[in-house]
Amino acid sequence: MGKLTTHVLDTANGCPAAGMGVRLYRFDAQGPQWLRSLHLNGDGRADGPVLEGTDFLAGRYRLVFEVAAYFRDRGETLPEPPFLDEVPLDFGIADVSSHYHVPLLASPWSYSTYRGS
């Protein structure tokens, strides 16, 4: 059975983004619909799959990573408004039998992502 996982690395400090807030949305005809919110553990990961089982459906999704709040919580001084506040990543799930891993590498000034394994 398929699942969705995520992992965030803080590239400014060279560590997992422990405590970063993340929200998950699924798109339907009315637009993005909130599914859940979570905070990443000490390894920068969700404690379990972000989505799995009967909730793991084909379709369009968005993960929103609370980047500025995370760096502020670490004591970083950010400009106001911050260069990166929240980072939305839109992606599609086509094969519900697969594992979709959506990692984020983030600093206050940049981010990158890819489909992980």
C-alpha positions as CSV (number, residue, x, y, z in Angstrom):
1,M,0.0,0.0,0.0
2,G,1.3,3.5,-0.8
3,K,2.1,6.3,1.5
4,L,3.4,9.9,1.6
5,T,6.3,10.9,3.8
6,T,8.4,14.1,4.2
7,H,11.8,15.1,5.6
8,V,13.3,18.6,6.0
9,L,17.0,19.5,6.3
10,D,18.1,22.9,7.5
11,T,20.9,23.7,5.1
12,A,21.8,26.9,6.9
13,N,22.7,25.1,10.1
14,G,23.5,21.6,8.7
15,C,20.9,19.7,10.7
16,P,17.4,18.3,10.5
17,A,14.6,20.9,10.8
18,A,13.3,19.6,14.1
19,G,10.0,21.2,15.1
20,M,9.1,22.7,11.7
21,G,5.4,23.0,11.1
22,V,3.9,21.4,8.0
23,R,0.4,21.4,6.6
24,L,-1.1,19.0,4.0
25,Y,-3.8,19.9,1.5
26,R,-5.6,18.0,-1.2
27,F,-7.0,19.8,-4.3
28,D,-10.6,19.3,-5.3
29,A,-13.0,21.3,-7.5
30,Q,-13.2,24.0,-4.9
31,G,-9.4,24.3,-4.5
32,P,-7.0,23.2,-1.7
33,Q,-8.7,21.4,1.2
34,W,-6.8,21.2,4.5
35,L,-6.1,17.6,5.6
36,R,-3.8,17.8,8.5
37,S,-1.0,19.7,10.3
38,L,2.0,18.4,12.1
39,H,5.4,19.3,13.5
40,L,8.6,17.4,12.5
41,N,10.4,15.3,15.0
42,G,14.1,15.6,16.0
43,D,15.2,13.9,12.8
44,G,13.2,16.5,10.7
45,R,10.7,13.8,9.8
46,A,7.0,13.3,10.5
47,D,6.6,10.6,13.2
48,G,4.8,8.4,10.6
49,P,3.4,8.7,7.1
50,V,1.8,12.0,6.4
51,L,-0.9,10.2,4.3
52,E,-1.6,6.5,3.9
53,G,-4.3,3.9,3.8
54,T,-7.8,4.8,2.5
55,D,-6.8,8.5,2.6
56,F,-4.0,8.0,0.2
57,L,-5.8,8.8,-3.1
58,A,-4.6,9.8,-6.5
59,G,-4.7,13.5,-7.1
60,R,-3.1,16.9,-6.6
61,Y,-1.6,17.8,-3.2
62,R,0.2,20.6,-1.5
63,L,2.6,20.5,1.5
64,V,3.2,23.9,3.1
65,F,6.4,24.2,5.2
66,E,6.6,26.9,7.8
67,V,10.2,28.0,7.1
68,A,10.3,31.5,8.6
69,A,8.6,30.4,11.8
70,Y,11.2,27.5,12.1
71,F,14.2,29.8,11.7
72,R,12.7,32.4,14.1
73,D,12.2,29.7,16.7
74,R,16.0,28.9,16.3
75,G,16.8,32.5,17.1
76,E,17.6,33.6,13.6
77,T,17.0,37.3,12.8
78,L,15.0,37.5,9.6
79,P,13.9,40.6,7.7
80,E,10.3,41.7,7.9
81,P,8.7,40.4,5.7
82,P,11.0,37.4,5.5
83,F,12.4,36.4,2.1
84,L,10.8,32.9,2.5
85,D,7.9,32.7,4.9
86,E,6.0,29.5,4.0
87,V,7.1,27.2,1.2
88,P,4.3,25.5,-0.7
89,L,5.1,22.4,-2.7
90,D,2.4,21.2,-5.1
91,F,2.7,17.7,-6.4
92,G,0.7,14.9,-7.8
93,I,0.1,11.3,-6.7
94,A,-0.7,9.1,-9.7
95,D,0.2,5.6,-8.3
96,V,-1.5,4.8,-5.0
97,S,0.6,1.7,-4.6
98,S,3.9,3.7,-4.5
99,H,5.8,5.5,-1.7
100,Y,5.9,9.2,-2.4
101,H,8.7,10.9,-0.4
102,V,8.8,14.7,-0.6
103,P,11.9,16.1,1.0
104,L,12.8,19.8,1.4
105,L,16.2,21.4,1.8
106,A,15.7,24.9,3.3
107,S,17.5,28.0,4.5
108,P,16.0,31.4,5.1
109,W,17.1,32.3,1.6
110,S,16.6,29.2,-0.6
111,Y,15.0,25.8,-0.9
112,S,15.0,22.8,-3.1
113,T,13.1,19.6,-3.4
114,Y,12.9,16.3,-5.3
115,R,11.0,13.1,-5.3
116,G,12.9,10.9,-2.8
117,S,12.7,7.3,-2.0
